[in-house]
């Protein structure tokens, strides 16, 4: 074989190896079996523009940073993790919520590195990014909201992000929210989006949101990373109150693995571009926003790391709503229940166990348990009508309901979770390596 031919063959091999390496370091997880069939067609929200870029923060050959820029007058509300080890980005955003809206707002997010537990360096990264975003976009620094998601305890190479700001600012597009959704993914297997349109006083109001989250999911006043935009005109204090209340009904009632992130951030931006004013008494808007938030929350559970089952846990008849939620979370977070669901085993005794350990009020002889419409147990014992084969057949479904009535009062709660499979272990055992 001639020298030139050998070199040509070697170059072809190197090219092939480079392609394989790029594929291996790009997002390689198979799409979750519970994923929606496609990403939704999100409406353009007037008053905000988006862009995404490949900064190489951790991942190569994939979008990993997104920028959103909102027009002056945009109201910003936010809820955040209450983790005692929350990131510098979260602390900075918390300080900025409620600031003057006259200068617009900007949201900058990177994936691959959470900038958490990085000491003074983390604070320096937030400062450097905020200053650079402000310079590139003209948005005041106190209106730049940053977030980072990914591995904990590794310094953020923020210069890779700031180096992309001119490109991001030049590429801002009102129709690029789908690209932003892809840029914030880490172990997610699909981008998450939801939208709604509602008529208020005969005028249309639009809402569109994106989320990321797959593991380390047990929100505490927020969830993962979620960004929701609307063209409604809403005063900041009204927006903040509405967001807090709806978060407790949606994101704070989901769990994948009982672990609360250091970086959980949920931001809601109201640009006011529609000219439609919304108050805390505008129920159609509130209902639509609730629907978008619940949709995104459910998508996070459906993308739970390694998940093959979507599970709704309903608890009624509790002494209080608080007790009902305590019981529901005890059931939803139980590794024994979650692994039984993964194995399609109708092990209702584990539900009894979870109720008993929760610490909330319960009376063994008043408990009723159902799997969907199947009566499983009542009055302290297995129901006479229950057949194990019926329970086993039910457990083969992709979507399950565990229904518990405690027979003590009027308290109720609903929590959403998923099963716990070998896939979860594999993803998290290999996360850093």
ZIBEL-V203510 format. One record per residue. N is the residue number from 1. RES is the residue in one letter. OMEGA is omega as a letter, one per 40 degrees, with the letter a starting at -180 (* if undefined). D_CENTER is the distance of its C-alpha to the mean C-alpha in whole Angstrom. Layout:
n: <N,N>
res: <RES,RES>
omega: <OMEGA,OMEGA>
d_center: <D_CENTER,D_CENTER>
//
This chain:
n: <1,2,3,4,5,6,7,8,9,10,11,12,13,14,15,16,17,18,19,20,21,22,23,24,25,26,27,28,29,30,31,32,33,34,35,36,37,38,39,40,41,42,43,44,45,46,47,48,49,50,51,52,53,54,55,56,57,58,59,60,61,62,63,64,65,66,67,68,69,70,71,72,73,74,75,76,77,78,79,80,81,82,83,84,85,86,87,88,89,90,91,92,93,94,95,96,97,98,99,100,101,102,103,104,105,106,107,108,109,110,111,112,113,114,115,116,117,118,119,120,121,122,123,124,125,126,127,128,129,130,131,132,133,134,135,136,137,138,139,140,141,142,143,144,145,146,147,148,149,150,151,152,153,154,155,156,157,158,159,160,161,162,163,164,165,166,167,168,169,170,171,172,173,174,175,176,177,178,179,180,181,182,183,184,185,186,187,188,189,190,191,192,193,194,195,196,197,198,199,200,201,202,203,204,205,206,207,208,209,210,211,212,213,214,215,216,217,218,219,220,221,222,223,224,225,226,227,228,229,230,231,232,233,234,235,236,237,238,239,240,241,242,243,244,245,246,247,248,249,250,251,252,253,254,255,256,257,258,259,260,261,262,263,264,265,266,267,268,269,270,271,272,273,274,275,276,277,278,279,280,281,282,283,284,285,286,287,288,289,290,291,292,293,294,295,296,297,298,299,300,301,302,303,304,305,306,307,308,309,310,311,312,313,314,315,316,317,318,319,320,321,322,323,324,325,326,327,328,329,330,331,332,333,334,335,336,337,338,339,340,341,342,343,344,345,346,347,348,349,350,351,352,353,354,355,356,357,358,359,360,361,362,363,364,365,366,367,368,369,370,371,372,373,374,375,376,377,378,379,380,381,382,383,384,385,386,387,388,389,390,391,392,393,394,395,396,397,398,399,400,401,402,403,404,405,406,407,408,409,410,411,412,413,414,415,416,417,418,419,420,421,422,423,424,425,426,427,428,429,430,431,432,433>
res: <X,X,X,X,X,X,X,X,X,X,X,X,X,X,X,X,X,X,X,X,X,X,X,X,X,X,X,X,X,X,X,X,X,X,X,X,X,X,X,X,X,X,X,X,X,X,X,X,X,X,X,X,X,X,X,X,X,X,X,X,X,X,X,X,X,X,X,X,X,X,X,X,X,X,X,X,X,X,X,X,X,X,X,X,X,X,X,X,X,X,X,X,X,X,X,X,X,X,X,X,X,X,X,X,X,X,X,X,X,X,X,X,X,X,X,X,X,X,X,X,X,X,X,X,X,X,X,X,X,X,X,X,X,X,X,X,X,X,X,X,X,X,X,X,X,X,X,X,X,X,X,X,X,X,X,X,X,X,X,X,X,X,X,X,X,X,X,X,X,X,X,X,X,X,X,X,X,X,X,X,X,X,X,X,X,X,X,X,X,X,X,X,X,X,X,X,X,X,X,X,X,X,X,X,X,X,X,X,X,X,X,X,X,X,X,X,X,X,X,X,X,X,X,X,X,X,X,X,X,X,X,X,X,X,X,X,X,X,X,X,X,X,X,X,X,X,X,X,X,X,X,X,X,X,X,X,X,X,X,X,X,X,X,X,X,X,X,X,X,X,X,X,X,X,X,X,X,X,X,X,X,X,X,X,X,X,X,X,X,X,X,X,X,X,X,X,X,X,X,X,X,X,X,X,X,X,X,X,X,X,X,X,X,X,X,X,X,X,X,X,X,X,X,X,X,X,X,X,X,X,X,X,X,X,X,X,X,X,X,X,X,X,X,X,X,X,X,X,X,X,X,X,X,X,X,X,X,X,X,X,X,X,X,X,X,X,X,X,X,X,X,X,X,X,X,X,X,X,X,X,X,X,X,X,X,X,X,X,X,X,X,X,X,X,X,X,X,X,X,X,X,X,X,X,X,X,X,X,X,X,X,X,X,X,X,X,X,X,X,X,X,X,X,X,X,X,X,X,X,X,X,X,X>
omega: <a,a,a,i,i,a,i,i,i,i,i,i,i,i,i,i,i,i,i,i,i,i,a,a,i,a,a,a,i,i,a,a,a,a,i,a,a,i,a,i,a,i,i,i,a,i,i,a,a,i,i,a,i,a,a,i,i,a,i,i,i,i,a,i,i,i,i,i,a,a,i,a,a,i,i,i,a,i,a,i,i,i,i,i,a,a,i,i,a,a,a,i,i,a,a,a,a,a,a,a,a,a,a,a,i,i,i,a,i,i,i,a,a,a,i,a,i,i,a,i,i,i,i,i,i,i,a,i,a,i,a,i,i,a,a,a,a,i,i,a,a,i,i,a,a,i,i,a,a,a,a,i,i,a,a,i,a,i,i,i,a,i,a,a,i,i,i,a,i,a,a,a,i,a,a,i,i,i,i,i,i,a,a,a,i,i,i,i,i,i,a,i,i,a,i,i,a,i,i,a,i,a,a,i,a,i,i,a,i,i,i,i,a,i,a,a,i,a,i,a,i,i,i,i,a,i,a,a,i,i,i,i,a,i,a,a,i,i,a,i,i,a,a,a,a,i,i,a,a,a,i,i,i,i,i,a,i,a,a,a,i,a,a,a,i,a,i,a,i,a,a,a,i,a,i,a,i,i,i,i,i,a,a,i,i,a,i,i,i,a,i,a,i,i,i,i,i,i,i,i,a,i,i,a,i,a,i,a,i,a,i,i,i,i,i,i,i,i,i,i,i,i,i,i,i,i,a,i,i,i,a,a,a,i,i,i,a,i,i,i,i,i,i,i,a,a,a,i,i,i,i,i,a,i,a,a,a,a,i,a,i,i,a,a,i,a,i,a,i,i,a,i,a,i,a,a,i,i,i,a,i,a,a,a,a,i,a,a,i,i,a,i,a,a,i,i,i,a,a,i,i,a,a,i,a,i,a,a,a,a,i,i,i,a,i,a,i,i,i,a,i,i,i,a,a,a,a,i,a,a,a,a,*>
d_center: <56,57,55,53,52,51,49,47,46,45,43,42,40,39,37,36,35,33,31,30,29,27,25,25,23,21,18,20,17,18,16,15,17,15,14,15,18,17,15,16,19,17,20,21,21,24,24,21,21,19,20,19,21,21,22,22,20,20,20,23,23,20,18,16,17,16,18,18,21,22,25,27,27,23,22,18,17,14,13,12,12,16,16,20,19,16,17,19,17,15,19,20,17,18,22,22,20,23,25,27,26,29,28,25,22,20,16,17,14,15,13,15,16,15,18,18,21,23,25,27,26,23,24,26,24,22,25,26,23,23,27,27,24,27,30,28,27,29,26,27,26,25,23,21,17,16,13,13,11,13,16,17,21,22,23,21,24,23,26,25,22,25,27,25,25,28,27,24,25,28,26,24,23,22,21,19,16,15,16,14,11,13,14,10,10,11,12,10,12,12,10,8,10,12,15,18,21,24,27,28,32,32,30,27,24,21,17,14,11,8,5,4,4,7,9,10,8,10,9,12,12,9,5,4,5,6,9,12,15,18,22,23,25,24,25,23,24,23,20,19,20,18,15,16,17,14,12,14,14,11,8,11,12,10,10,11,13,14,13,12,11,13,11,8,9,9,12,14,17,20,22,25,26,27,29,28,28,26,26,25,27,26,25,24,21,20,20,18,15,15,15,12,10,11,10,7,6,9,8,5,8,11,9,10,12,16,15,18,17,15,17,17,19,21,24,26,30,29,31,28,24,23,25,23,20,21,23,20,18,21,21,17,17,21,21,24,23,20,23,25,23,22,26,26,28,29,29,29,31,28,27,30,29,26,27,30,28,26,28,28,31,32,35,36,38,36,33,32,30,29,27,26,30,32,33,33,34,36,39,38,38,37,38,42,40,37,38,36,36,34,31,31,31,28,26,26,24,21,19,21,22,23,25,27,29,31,34,34,33,30,27,24,20,18,15,13,13,14,17,18,20,22,19,17,20,21,18,17,21,21,18,21,24>
//
